[in-house]
């Protein structure tokens, strides 16, 4: 059981992006749809201390001069020069986000990102346009033809919800049944039915709630706090249920062994659940 738990821990850490001071950080994605050929695009932000380029030789606090929204010459060097000096009412170029003929995506980690930000478009004719602002840490798609950000559809939300809940449910059954195979309880058919019942009534509501919390834009640290609290509640409830219901082949209850199984099974499935959530719930 210890070796299995350590293996699950390795799986979890292998899909996590970790900073020593801030913990795990999923990525945020920004995409563009229907971008015409020959366009340059870049991210601009109004948080200068978070990776933006401040061209002090172009403006200062006494006289902030907005950039012209036109380039006489359009090539990579002239676009880079334009962006390095770009300023418009507090908005600056966010470093290393220049793309040409690409619809992305841009990927940003949780600890360093351009939010609030905009996309700056430069046409082959030198015309410069900006998108509306993106302010929170979510998955963004900009439709160039429609000239606006595209929200996720109800069908897409339901599909994503079902994928997450069913994924967590199936993984939980596989992991916890594998642990159950290490105990004599697995040989009793009625125990297997009880195992399926308790995991169904606990796992599905828990992950429905976790997905709704995620969809509401909850901060990552708060999401993990809620995950931890719910997981502890499930562990206590399932272990108590197992202690009162699981029997050996002679029909005798083994509460201490049943509790041990409940703790180990939930510990292993929780580690896998965190890894799956970090992979599936992106961007945060």
C-alpha positions as CSV (number, residue, x, y, z in Angstrom):
1,X,0.0,0.0,0.0
2,X,2.9,2.4,0.8
3,X,4.5,1.6,-2.6
4,X,1.2,2.2,-4.4
5,X,0.7,5.5,-2.6
6,X,4.2,6.6,-3.4
7,X,3.6,5.7,-7.1
8,X,0.5,7.8,-7.1
9,X,2.4,10.7,-5.6
10,X,5.0,10.5,-8.4
11,X,2.1,10.5,-11.0
12,X,0.6,13.6,-9.3
13,X,3.9,15.6,-9.2
14,X,4.8,14.7,-12.8
15,X,1.8,16.6,-14.2
16,X,2.1,19.6,-11.8
17,X,3.7,22.9,-12.5
18,X,5.3,23.9,-9.2
19,X,6.8,27.0,-7.8
20,X,8.4,26.6,-4.3
21,X,6.5,29.6,-2.9
22,X,3.1,29.3,-4.6
23,X,2.4,25.6,-5.2
24,X,0.9,24.0,-8.3
25,X,-0.1,26.2,-11.3
26,X,-2.1,25.1,-14.2
27,X,-1.8,27.0,-17.5
28,X,-4.1,29.7,-18.9
29,X,-4.7,29.6,-22.6
30,X,-5.5,32.4,-25.1
31,X,-6.5,31.4,-28.6
32,X,-7.5,33.3,-31.8
33,X,-10.0,32.0,-34.4
34,X,-10.4,33.1,-38.0
35,X,-7.2,35.2,-38.1
36,X,-6.4,36.3,-41.7
37,X,-3.0,35.5,-43.2
38,X,-0.2,38.0,-42.7
39,X,-1.2,39.3,-39.4
40,X,1.0,40.0,-36.4
41,X,-0.5,39.7,-33.0
42,X,0.7,40.3,-29.4
43,X,-0.5,40.6,-25.9
44,X,-0.6,44.0,-24.1
45,X,-1.2,44.5,-20.4
46,X,-1.7,47.4,-18.0
47,X,0.4,45.8,-15.3
48,X,3.9,47.1,-16.1
49,X,5.6,45.2,-13.2
50,X,4.3,41.8,-14.5
51,X,6.4,41.4,-17.6
52,X,5.4,44.4,-19.7
53,X,7.9,46.4,-21.7
54,X,8.1,50.0,-20.5
55,X,9.8,52.2,-23.1
56,X,11.1,55.0,-21.0
57,X,12.9,56.6,-23.9
58,X,9.5,56.9,-25.7
59,X,7.4,58.3,-22.8
60,X,7.6,59.5,-19.2
61,X,5.3,60.3,-16.4
62,X,5.1,63.9,-17.4
63,X,3.9,63.3,-20.9
64,X,2.6,59.9,-21.8
65,X,2.2,59.8,-25.6
66,X,-0.2,57.3,-27.0
67,X,1.3,55.3,-29.9
68,X,-0.1,55.7,-33.4
69,X,-2.2,52.8,-34.6
70,X,-0.4,52.5,-37.9
71,X,2.9,51.3,-39.2
72,X,4.4,52.5,-42.4
73,X,6.5,49.4,-42.8
74,X,5.4,45.9,-41.7
75,X,8.0,43.3,-41.1
76,X,9.3,41.4,-38.1
77,X,11.9,44.0,-37.1
78,X,9.6,47.0,-37.5
79,X,6.9,45.3,-35.5
80,X,9.3,44.4,-32.7
81,X,10.4,48.1,-32.6
82,X,6.9,49.3,-32.6
83,X,5.9,46.9,-29.7
84,X,9.0,47.8,-27.7
85,X,7.8,51.4,-27.6
86,X,4.1,50.8,-27.6
87,X,2.0,52.8,-25.1
88,X,-1.7,53.4,-25.1
89,X,-3.4,54.9,-22.0
90,X,-1.5,52.7,-19.6
91,X,-1.2,49.6,-21.8
92,X,2.2,48.1,-22.7
93,X,3.5,45.2,-24.7
94,X,3.8,41.9,-22.7
95,X,7.2,40.5,-23.4
96,X,7.7,37.4,-25.7
97,X,4.1,37.2,-26.9
98,X,4.6,38.3,-30.5
99,X,3.2,35.9,-33.1
100,X,3.0,35.9,-36.9
101,X,0.4,34.0,-38.9
102,X,-0.5,32.1,-35.8
103,X,-3.7,31.6,-33.9
104,X,-1.9,30.5,-30.7
105,X,-2.5,29.5,-28.2
106,X,-0.5,31.6,-25.8
107,X,0.2,29.7,-22.5
108,X,0.7,31.4,-19.2
109,X,1.3,30.0,-15.7
110,X,-0.6,31.1,-12.7
111,X,2.2,33.1,-11.1
112,X,3.1,35.3,-14.1
113,X,0.4,36.3,-16.6
114,X,-0.8,39.4,-18.5
115,X,-4.3,39.6,-16.9
116,X,-5.9,42.1,-17.4
117,X,-4.8,42.0,-21.0
118,X,-5.7,42.6,-24.6
119,X,-4.6,41.3,-28.0
120,X,-3.0,43.8,-30.3
121,X,-3.4,43.0,-34.1
122,X,-1.2,44.4,-36.8
123,X,-2.4,43.9,-40.4
124,X,-0.2,43.4,-43.5
125,X,-1.2,47.0,-44.4
126,X,0.1,48.4,-41.1
127,X,-3.3,49.0,-39.4
128,X,-3.2,48.3,-35.6
129,X,-6.3,47.3,-33.7
130,X,-7.0,46.1,-30.1
131,X,-9.4,43.5,-28.6
132,X,-11.5,44.1,-25.6
133,X,-9.9,43.4,-22.2
134,X,-9.7,39.9,-20.6
135,X,-9.7,40.4,-16.9
136,X,-9.9,37.0,-15.1
137,X,-7.9,33.8,-15.3
138,X,-10.0,31.6,-17.7
139,X,-9.7,30.0,-21.1
140,X,-10.1,32.7,-23.7
141,X,-10.9,32.4,-27.4
142,X,-11.0,35.5,-29.6
143,X,-13.0,35.3,-32.9
144,X,-11.3,37.8,-35.3
145,X,-14.2,37.8,-37.8
146,X,-16.8,38.5,-35.0
147,X,-14.4,41.0,-33.3
148,X,-15.0,39.7,-29.8
149,X,-14.3,37.0,-27.2
150,X,-16.2,33.8,-27.7
151,X,-17.8,32.3,-24.6
152,X,-18.2,28.6,-24.0
153,X,-21.6,27.2,-25.0
154,X,-24.0,25.4,-22.7
155,X,-23.3,22.2,-24.6
156,X,-19.6,22.6,-24.2
157,X,-20.0,23.2,-20.4
158,X,-22.1,20.1,-20.0
159,X,-19.7,18.0,-22.0
160,X,-16.8,19.3,-19.9
161,X,-18.7,18.7,-16.7
162,X,-19.6,15.1,-17.7
163,X,-16.0,14.4,-18.8
164,X,-14.6,15.6,-15.4
165,X,-17.2,13.9,-13.2
166,X,-17.2,10.6,-15.0
167,X,-13.4,10.7,-15.3
168,X,-13.0,11.1,-11.6
169,X,-15.7,8.5,-10.9
170,X,-14.1,5.8,-13.1
171,X,-10.6,6.5,-11.8
172,X,-11.8,6.3,-8.2
173,X,-13.5,2.9,-8.8
174,X,-10.4,1.6,-10.5
175,X,-7.9,2.8,-7.8
176,X,-10.0,1.9,-4.8
177,X,-11.0,-1.5,-6.2
178,X,-7.4,-2.2,-6.8
179,X,-6.7,-1.5,-3.1
180,X,-9.7,-3.6,-2.2
181,X,-8.0,-6.5,-4.0
182,X,-5.3,-6.5,-1.3
183,X,-7.9,-7.3,1.3
184,X,-10.0,-10.5,1.9
185,X,-13.1,-8.4,1.7
186,X,-13.0,-8.5,-2.1
187,X,-13.8,-12.2,-2.1
188,X,-17.3,-11.5,-0.7
189,X,-19.8,-10.5,-3.5
190,X,-21.9,-8.4,-1.1
191,X,-18.8,-6.3,-0.2
192,X,-18.3,-5.5,-3.9
193,X,-21.9,-4.2,-4.1
194,X,-21.4,-2.1,-1.0
195,X,-18.1,-0.7,-2.4
196,X,-19.9,0.3,-5.7
197,X,-22.8,1.9,-3.8
198,X,-20.8,4.0,-1.3
199,X,-18.5,5.3,-4.0
200,X,-21.3,6.2,-6.3
201,X,-23.2,8.2,-3.6
202,X,-20.1,10.0,-2.4
203,X,-17.8,10.5,-5.4
204,X,-20.3,11.9,-8.0
205,X,-21.8,14.7,-5.8
206,X,-18.4,15.6,-4.5
207,X,-17.0,16.1,-8.0
208,X,-20.1,17.9,-9.2
209,X,-19.6,20.4,-6.5
210,X,-15.8,20.7,-7.2
211,X,-16.5,21.4,-10.9
212,X,-19.1,24.0,-10.1
213,X,-16.7,25.7,-7.7
214,X,-14.0,25.7,-10.5
215,X,-16.5,27.1,-13.0
216,X,-17.4,29.9,-10.7
217,X,-13.8,31.2,-11.1
218,X,-12.7,30.3,-7.5
219,X,-9.0,30.9,-6.8
220,X,-6.8,27.8,-7.1
221,X,-5.8,27.8,-3.4
222,X,-9.4,28.0,-2.3
223,X,-10.3,25.1,-4.7
224,X,-7.7,22.9,-3.1
225,X,-9.0,23.8,0.3
226,X,-12.5,22.8,-0.6
227,X,-11.1,19.6,-2.2
228,X,-9.2,18.7,1.0
229,X,-12.2,19.4,3.2
230,X,-14.6,17.3,1.0
231,X,-12.0,14.5,0.7
232,X,-11.7,14.3,4.5
233,X,-15.4,14.2,4.9
234,X,-15.7,11.4,2.3
235,X,-12.8,9.5,3.9
236,X,-14.6,9.6,7.3
237,X,-18.0,8.7,5.9
238,X,-16.7,5.8,3.7
239,X,-14.4,4.4,6.4
240,X,-17.3,4.4,8.9
241,X,-19.6,2.7,6.4
242,X,-17.0,0.1,5.6
243,X,-16.4,-0.6,9.3
244,X,-20.1,-1.2,9.9
245,X,-20.9,-3.2,6.7
246,X,-17.9,-5.1,5.3
247,X,-17.7,-8.7,6.4
248,X,-15.3,-11.6,5.8
249,X,-16.2,-14.9,4.2
250,X,-17.5,-16.1,7.5
251,X,-19.8,-13.2,7.8
252,X,-17.9,-11.5,10.6
253,X,-17.2,-7.7,10.6
254,X,-13.6,-6.5,10.8
255,X,-14.0,-2.8,11.7
256,X,-10.3,-2.0,12.2
257,X,-9.2,-3.7,8.9
258,X,-12.2,-2.1,7.1
259,X,-11.2,1.4,8.4
260,X,-7.6,0.8,7.3
261,X,-8.9,-0.1,3.8
262,X,-11.1,3.0,3.7
263,X,-8.1,5.3,4.6
264,X,-5.7,3.7,2.2
265,X,-8.2,3.6,-0.7
266,X,-9.2,7.2,-0.3
267,X,-5.6,8.3,0.1
268,X,-4.6,6.7,-3.2
269,X,-7.7,7.9,-5.1
270,X,-7.3,11.4,-3.7
271,X,-3.7,11.7,-5.1
272,X,-4.9,10.5,-8.5
273,X,-7.9,12.8,-8.3
274,X,-5.7,15.8,-7.7
275,X,-3.5,14.8,-10.7
276,X,-6.5,14.3,-12.9
277,X,-8.0,17.7,-11.8
278,X,-4.7,19.5,-12.6
279,X,-4.7,18.0,-16.0
280,X,-8.4,18.3,-16.8
281,X,-9.4,21.6,-15.2
282,X,-7.3,24.0,-17.4
283,X,-7.0,26.8,-17.5
284,X,-7.7,27.6,-13.9
